[in-house]
């Protein structure tokens, strides 16, 4: 089963005095690009959440938005920085004296100054937050994967349709190779006659036809193309992440079809090759969003 890299999920958890909410947004990317945002002074928790999500996710640009709430007091977690508060107080009073401003410095004003009030989480509080957050993270990741799988089902339907047509093209290419010797014989005979305006030596003609047929043989490319199509289908059924392998197979299928077009002088084969490469490009566009 293939899984898209595009998805969204939201989850919440509540444990005693702590509540957490997690929102995950994911879009396609070649590798895993993870960004975790937690408002407030939870830098340690943010690092833990980032490491934890990296173990759960493989590919995609994923943004995690985390909110942490305290339903009631959990101890001495906000402390004033008395040194910074004193510096602000003195500086503001100096401004008031200098410009003869009658207002005195209030607690409300002082508390709004940067870094006057700071988070200081004890190890026990950190552990409680992390244990609660892990529950929300696990639920969010599960929901995200479910959303990605639903999107993957839609991608799979489109891919199966493209692959069926590509398989038909491979069979048509194989059919078009029948009678190539006669085709090249008539082609050479006509061109030589047009240029030299004379009869063609039959033995020399057969040598040239054999050389051209060998040089333009596309049977190996068709076999490899069909093999890549089968490998692609099998990978789509795999339970593992297969986006990188599918992208590689797209490159290989495109290469085989390009070689077929370069080798063949037959218009029908060239036309089929062009259609095949167009299909492979469409497949590759879809593959870019597969995990």
KAHU-V228374 format. One record per pair of residues at least 12 apart in sequence whose C-alpha atoms are under 6 Angstrom apart, sorted by the first residue. I is the first residue (numbers start at 1). J is the second residue. D is the distance in Angstrom with one decimal. If there is no record, write none. Layout:
I_J_D ; I_J_D
//
This chain:
1_236_5.8 ; 1_237_4.8 ; 1_238_5.8 ; 1_239_5.7 ; 2_152_5.4 ; 2_236_5.6 ; 3_148_5.4 ; 3_149_4.7 ; 3_152_4.4 ; 3_290_5.7 ; 3_291_5.6 ; 4_148_4.7 ; 4_151_5.7 ; 4_152_4.6 ; 4_289_5.5 ; 4_290_4.5 ; 4_291_5.6 ; 5_27_5.5 ; 5_28_5.0 ; 5_60_5.6 ; 5_289_5.4 ; 5_290_5.6 ; 5_291_5.3 ; 6_26_5.1 ; 6_27_4.3 ; 7_26_5.1 ; 7_144_5.8 ; 7_147_5.5 ; 7_148_5.3 ; 8_24_5.6 ; 8_25_4.7 ; 8_144_5.6 ; 9_23_5.8 ; 9_24_5.2 ; 9_140_5.5 ; 9_143_5.5 ; 9_144_4.9 ; 10_22_5.6 ; 10_23_4.4 ; 10_140_5.5 ; 11_136_5.5 ; 11_139_6.0 ; 11_140_5.0 ; 12_136_5.2 ; 13_136_5.1 ; 15_132_5.8 ; 17_70_5.7 ; 17_71_5.0 ; 17_72_5.8 ; 18_69_5.8 ; 18_70_4.8 ; 18_71_5.9 ; 19_68_5.9 ; 19_69_5.0 ; 20_67_5.7 ; 20_68_4.6 ; 20_133_5.8 ; 21_66_5.7 ; 21_67_5.2 ; 22_65_5.8 ; 22_66_4.7 ; 23_64_5.7 ; 23_65_5.1 ; 24_63_5.8 ; 24_64_4.7 ; 25_62_5.6 ; 25_63_5.3 ; 26_61_5.5 ; 26_62_4.4 ; 27_60_5.6 ; 27_61_5.3 ; 28_60_4.6 ; 28_61_6.0 ; 28_289_5.1 ; 29_60_4.4 ; 29_61_5.6 ; 31_59_4.9 ; 32_58_5.9 ; 32_59_4.2 ; 32_60_4.9 ; 32_61_5.9 ; 33_61_4.5 ; 34_61_5.9 ; 34_62_4.9 ; 34_63_6.0 ; 35_63_4.9 ; 36_63_6.0 ; 36_64_4.7 ; 37_65_4.9 ; 38_66_4.9 ; 41_119_5.6 ; 59_291_5.7 ; 77_119_5.6 ; 77_120_4.9 ; 77_121_5.1 ; 78_118_5.5 ; 78_119_4.6 ; 78_120_5.8 ; 79_117_5.8 ; 79_118_5.4 ; 80_116_5.6 ; 80_117_4.5 ; 81_116_5.2 ; 84_116_6.0 ; 85_116_5.5 ; 185_209_5.7 ; 216_263_4.7 ; 216_264_5.6 ; 218_260_5.9 ; 221_256_5.5 ; 225_253_5.7 ; 241_291_5.7 ; 243_290_4.9 ; 243_291_5.0 ; 254_277_5.7 ; 257_273_5.4 ; 261_273_5.8
//
